Amino acid sequence: HACKGLEFDAVCLIGCEEDLLPHRTLGEDVSEERRLFYVGVTRARKHLILSRAKIRRRFGRLAPVAVSRFIQEVPEHLLRRYDDGARPLAKAERAGRLGDMFAKLDARVAKLASEQNAEQVAEAESLQAQLKTKPQRAADFAFDRANSVASSATRSVSSTVAESRSSQSAADANPKSSASPPKPPSRPPMGALFKRPQK
């Protein structure tokens, strides 16, 4: 259903066998399956491949299967059958094609392996560079931190000395202010506050 309205250069319909297409659970009413088969066949623009198995395992046993009735309904002059399951080729041509395919696969695998090795080498070099630069960065950070702490300590000492000098100068200019504050008056005795009236 999803292929309605679409077309492709090559279409492959797999499992064109009785009990699969149409399915055995549908019984005699296979009109819907026939419409789906028609939709699949008419999606092909150039090449249409209808595939089936000669023997299929069912319930643990190998049993021969029959070709789908839908293929039998197609006119014979529109079909090109390959009963051996493959397009007939000479042995040398078949060996040459297989050799080319395996050569391409080997080249692809070698290319992927070289790319992966190059990535691993680059990653290892990057890690080595980071390991070399990390101690120097740590030393630089420690040196900068020590300088910062020393500078802040120097500023604190300088400010303390300046405050001490300013307070000493103020005390020299105003000696009375530097004297200790007067003591609060002593509290009078209780007898002085509450005197008995004289007769």
C-alpha beads as a LAMMPS data file, in Angstrom:
LAMMPS data file: protein, C-alpha beads

199 atoms
198 bonds

1 atom types
1 bond types

-500.0 500.0 xlo xhi
-500.0 500.0 ylo yhi
-500.0 500.0 zlo zhi

Masses

1 110.0

Atoms # bond

1 1 1 0.000 0.000 0.000
2 1 1 2.889 2.392 0.739
3 1 1 4.228 2.026 -2.833
4 1 1 1.086 3.217 -4.575
5 1 1 1.844 6.115 -6.893
6 1 1 5.622 5.438 -6.858
7 1 1 7.840 3.920 -9.557
8 1 1 11.316 2.384 -9.434
9 1 1 13.848 1.267 -12.032
10 1 1 14.055 -2.210 -10.481
11 1 1 11.524 -4.040 -8.331
12 1 1 12.011 -7.400 -6.591
13 1 1 9.077 -9.436 -5.297
14 1 1 10.318 -12.188 -2.967
15 1 1 8.401 -15.308 -1.990
16 1 1 6.109 -15.706 -5.013
17 1 1 4.899 -19.092 -3.797
18 1 1 1.630 -20.699 -2.913
19 1 1 0.700 -20.314 0.756
20 1 1 2.805 -17.110 0.877
21 1 1 1.477 -15.071 -2.035
22 1 1 -1.435 -15.524 -1.687
23 1 1 -1.258 -16.511 1.963
24 1 1 -2.820 -19.807 2.979
25 1 1 -4.980 -18.207 5.698
26 1 1 -7.016 -16.244 3.138
27 1 1 -8.788 -19.265 1.713
28 1 1 -10.357 -18.845 -1.725
29 1 1 -10.830 -15.052 -1.596
30 1 1 -7.469 -13.813 -2.853
31 1 1 -8.713 -10.712 -4.671
32 1 1 -6.956 -8.345 -2.267
33 1 1 -3.679 -10.261 -2.596
34 1 1 -4.025 -10.172 -6.390
35 1 1 -4.461 -6.386 -6.311
36 1 1 -1.352 -6.025 -4.133
37 1 1 0.613 -8.228 -6.530
38 1 1 -0.537 -6.073 -9.433
39 1 1 0.517 -2.927 -7.616
40 1 1 3.967 -4.391 -6.945
41 1 1 4.435 -5.503 -10.570
42 1 1 3.381 -2.189 -12.047
43 1 1 5.870 -0.222 -9.895
44 1 1 8.787 -1.411 -12.066
45 1 1 9.969 0.852 -14.889
46 1 1 12.816 -1.263 -16.306
47 1 1 13.410 -4.504 -14.407
48 1 1 11.038 -6.802 -12.504
49 1 1 12.364 -9.818 -10.589
50 1 1 9.950 -12.414 -9.236
51 1 1 11.701 -14.830 -6.880
52 1 1 10.615 -18.064 -5.234
53 1 1 12.107 -21.037 -3.416
54 1 1 11.928 -24.609 -4.672
55 1 1 12.181 -26.136 -1.176
56 1 1 11.204 -24.511 2.084
57 1 1 11.406 -25.740 5.664
58 1 1 7.987 -26.035 7.276
59 1 1 7.359 -27.408 10.734
60 1 1 10.938 -28.658 10.879
61 1 1 10.792 -30.523 7.550
62 1 1 11.921 -29.625 4.053
63 1 1 9.099 -29.747 1.550
64 1 1 8.789 -28.672 -2.105
65 1 1 6.696 -25.600 -2.811
66 1 1 4.652 -24.588 -5.839
67 1 1 4.971 -21.367 -7.768
68 1 1 2.379 -18.710 -7.027
69 1 1 -0.830 -18.830 -9.056
70 1 1 -0.336 -15.134 -9.806
71 1 1 2.830 -15.891 -11.809
72 1 1 1.051 -18.664 -13.650
73 1 1 -1.577 -16.139 -14.706
74 1 1 1.088 -13.980 -16.407
75 1 1 1.468 -14.684 -20.146
76 1 1 4.461 -16.906 -20.777
77 1 1 5.993 -14.655 -23.450
78 1 1 6.366 -11.902 -20.804
79 1 1 8.468 -14.100 -18.513
80 1 1 12.099 -15.160 -18.665
81 1 1 12.599 -18.116 -16.366
82 1 1 15.790 -19.145 -14.612
83 1 1 14.950 -22.502 -13.103
84 1 1 18.462 -22.966 -11.714
85 1 1 18.026 -19.858 -9.576
86 1 1 20.630 -17.701 -11.337
87 1 1 21.248 -16.115 -14.675
88 1 1 23.215 -18.574 -16.839
89 1 1 26.838 -17.454 -17.214
90 1 1 29.960 -19.152 -18.449
91 1 1 32.261 -20.436 -15.730
92 1 1 35.076 -18.036 -16.631
93 1 1 32.741 -15.037 -16.699
94 1 1 31.219 -15.982 -13.363
95 1 1 34.664 -16.414 -11.816
96 1 1 35.767 -13.058 -13.239
97 1 1 32.752 -11.251 -11.791
98 1 1 33.230 -12.849 -8.412
99 1 1 36.914 -11.911 -8.482
100 1 1 36.071 -8.280 -9.280
101 1 1 33.502 -8.163 -6.485
102 1 1 35.938 -9.580 -3.913
103 1 1 38.684 -7.238 -5.109
104 1 1 36.399 -4.253 -4.587
105 1 1 35.459 -5.536 -1.132
106 1 1 39.127 -6.029 -0.194
107 1 1 39.999 -2.535 -1.412
108 1 1 37.136 -1.064 0.570
109 1 1 38.181 -2.941 3.714
110 1 1 41.798 -1.823 3.295
111 1 1 40.705 1.794 2.835
112 1 1 38.543 1.688 5.949
113 1 1 41.385 0.082 7.925
114 1 1 43.878 2.748 6.795
115 1 1 41.454 5.531 7.703
116 1 1 40.888 3.983 11.105
117 1 1 44.646 3.603 11.671
118 1 1 45.210 7.226 10.677
119 1 1 42.559 8.360 13.141
120 1 1 44.108 6.239 15.895
121 1 1 47.593 7.639 15.178
122 1 1 46.290 11.212 15.214
123 1 1 44.470 10.570 18.490
124 1 1 47.596 9.049 20.061
125 1 1 49.725 12.011 18.972
126 1 1 47.157 14.400 20.405
127 1 1 47.198 12.555 23.731
128 1 1 50.984 12.614 23.851
129 1 1 51.007 16.338 23.163
130 1 1 48.491 16.914 25.951
131 1 1 50.564 14.828 28.366
132 1 1 53.632 16.885 27.501
133 1 1 51.897 20.218 27.925
134 1 1 49.964 19.398 31.099
135 1 1 53.011 19.467 33.489
136 1 1 54.138 22.804 32.060
137 1 1 50.622 24.193 32.397
138 1 1 50.485 22.995 36.008
139 1 1 53.831 24.619 36.792
140 1 1 52.750 27.868 35.167
141 1 1 49.507 27.822 37.127
142 1 1 51.340 27.195 40.406
143 1 1 53.819 29.998 39.670
144 1 1 51.022 32.435 38.825
145 1 1 49.109 31.393 41.926
146 1 1 52.157 31.931 44.130
147 1 1 52.742 35.357 42.618
148 1 1 49.098 36.263 43.210
149 1 1 49.240 35.163 46.853
150 1 1 52.507 37.021 47.402
151 1 1 51.136 40.181 45.833
152 1 1 47.975 40.097 47.942
153 1 1 50.063 39.520 51.099
154 1 1 52.336 42.412 50.195
155 1 1 49.358 44.694 49.640
156 1 1 47.874 43.637 52.995
157 1 1 51.127 44.324 54.861
158 1 1 51.554 47.655 53.105
159 1 1 48.029 48.727 53.996
160 1 1 48.570 47.669 57.637
161 1 1 51.829 49.644 57.855
162 1 1 50.212 52.679 56.258
163 1 1 47.306 52.533 58.739
164 1 1 49.734 52.237 61.657
165 1 1 51.727 55.210 60.439
166 1 1 48.624 57.344 59.907
167 1 1 47.317 56.545 63.388
168 1 1 50.715 57.333 64.929
169 1 1 50.850 60.652 63.082
170 1 1 47.362 61.537 64.319
171 1 1 48.349 60.674 67.890
172 1 1 51.461 62.850 67.664
173 1 1 49.460 65.799 66.331
174 1 1 46.758 65.557 69.034
175 1 1 48.232 64.131 72.233
176 1 1 44.986 64.605 74.199
177 1 1 43.153 62.380 71.841
178 1 1 45.725 59.711 72.401
179 1 1 45.190 59.808 76.207
180 1 1 43.141 57.118 77.728
181 1 1 39.445 57.973 78.082
182 1 1 38.340 59.182 81.558
183 1 1 36.934 56.624 83.892
184 1 1 33.213 56.828 84.625
185 1 1 32.331 58.342 88.018
186 1 1 32.155 55.918 90.841
187 1 1 28.732 54.946 92.046
188 1 1 27.714 56.617 95.323
189 1 1 27.006 54.375 98.276
190 1 1 23.500 53.331 99.016
191 1 1 23.445 55.279 102.225
192 1 1 24.026 58.525 100.347
193 1 1 21.039 57.975 98.137
194 1 1 18.593 56.967 100.857
195 1 1 19.006 59.005 104.036
196 1 1 16.759 58.591 107.008
197 1 1 14.834 61.693 107.961
198 1 1 16.122 63.222 111.183
199 1 1 13.725 63.773 114.040

Bonds

1 1 1 2
2 1 2 3
3 1 3 4
4 1 4 5
5 1 5 6
6 1 6 7
7 1 7 8
8 1 8 9
9 1 9 10
10 1 10 11
11 1 11 12
12 1 12 13
13 1 13 14
14 1 14 15
15 1 15 16
16 1 16 17
17 1 17 18
18 1 18 19
19 1 19 20
20 1 20 21
21 1 21 22
22 1 22 23
23 1 23 24
24 1 24 25
25 1 25 26
26 1 26 27
27 1 27 28
28 1 28 29
29 1 29 30
30 1 30 31
31 1 31 32
32 1 32 33
33 1 33 34
34 1 34 35
35 1 35 36
36 1 36 37
37 1 37 38
38 1 38 39
39 1 39 40
40 1 40 41
41 1 41 42
42 1 42 43
43 1 43 44
44 1 44 45
45 1 45 46
46 1 46 47
47 1 47 48
48 1 48 49
49 1 49 50
50 1 50 51
51 1 51 52
52 1 52 53
53 1 53 54
54 1 54 55
55 1 55 56
56 1 56 57
57 1 57 58
58 1 58 59
59 1 59 60
60 1 60 61
61 1 61 62
62 1 62 63
63 1 63 64
64 1 64 65
65 1 65 66
66 1 66 67
67 1 67 68
68 1 68 69
69 1 69 70
70 1 70 71
71 1 71 72
72 1 72 73
73 1 73 74
74 1 74 75
75 1 75 76
76 1 76 77
77 1 77 78
78 1 78 79
79 1 79 80
80 1 80 81
81 1 81 82
82 1 82 83
83 1 83 84
84 1 84 85
85 1 85 86
86 1 86 87
87 1 87 88
88 1 88 89
89 1 89 90
90 1 90 91
91 1 91 92
92 1 92 93
93 1 93 94
94 1 94 95
95 1 95 96
96 1 96 97
97 1 97 98
98 1 98 99
99 1 99 100
100 1 100 101
101 1 101 102
102 1 102 103
103 1 103 104
104 1 104 105
105 1 105 106
106 1 106 107
107 1 107 108
108 1 108 109
109 1 109 110
110 1 110 111
111 1 111 112
112 1 112 113
113 1 113 114
114 1 114 115
115 1 115 116
116 1 116 117
117 1 117 118
118 1 118 119
119 1 119 120
120 1 120 121
121 1 121 122
122 1 122 123
123 1 123 124
124 1 124 125
125 1 125 126
126 1 126 127
127 1 127 128
128 1 128 129
129 1 129 130
130 1 130 131
131 1 131 132
132 1 132 133
133 1 133 134
134 1 134 135
135 1 135 136
136 1 136 137
137 1 137 138
138 1 138 139
139 1 139 140
140 1 140 141
141 1 141 142
142 1 142 143
143 1 143 144
144 1 144 145
145 1 145 146
146 1 146 147
147 1 147 148
148 1 148 149
149 1 149 150
150 1 150 151
151 1 151 152
152 1 152 153
153 1 153 154
154 1 154 155
155 1 155 156
156 1 156 157
157 1 157 158
158 1 158 159
159 1 159 160
160 1 160 161
161 1 161 162
162 1 162 163
163 1 163 164
164 1 164 165
165 1 165 166
166 1 166 167
167 1 167 168
168 1 168 169
169 1 169 170
170 1 170 171
171 1 171 172
172 1 172 173
173 1 173 174
174 1 174 175
175 1 175 176
176 1 176 177
177 1 177 178
178 1 178 179
179 1 179 180
180 1 180 181
181 1 181 182
182 1 182 183
183 1 183 184
184 1 184 185
185 1 185 186
186 1 186 187
187 1 187 188
188 1 188 189
189 1 189 190
190 1 190 191
191 1 191 192
192 1 192 193
193 1 193 194
194 1 194 195
195 1 195 196
196 1 196 197
197 1 197 198
198 1 198 199
